[in-house]
Amino acid sequence: MSKVRRKLDTALKVQVVLEAIRGKRTITEIASEYGVHPNEITALRKIGQFEMERDWLQKKLNSFQLKRGKGL
């Protein structure tokens, strides 16, 4: 019989990604604690970093546009 794939809820994904980004523990340690494969953590971390960078750049762009718009 085949195994049923486990779906991770969003809260768990966020918690795992934040721990992986902090870098205080290894990916293997995090994977064993949460019962997630290390490759999945690596993939989630890449996505999480990309989204955080995108959000940061969007905030900077918005603040730049506001400053520039006020000076005109």
Protein Blocks (a to p, Z undefined) as FASTA:
>chain_A
ZZddddddfklmmmmmmmmmnomacfklmmmmnopafklmmmmmmmmmmmmmmmmmmmmm
mmmmmmmmmmZZ
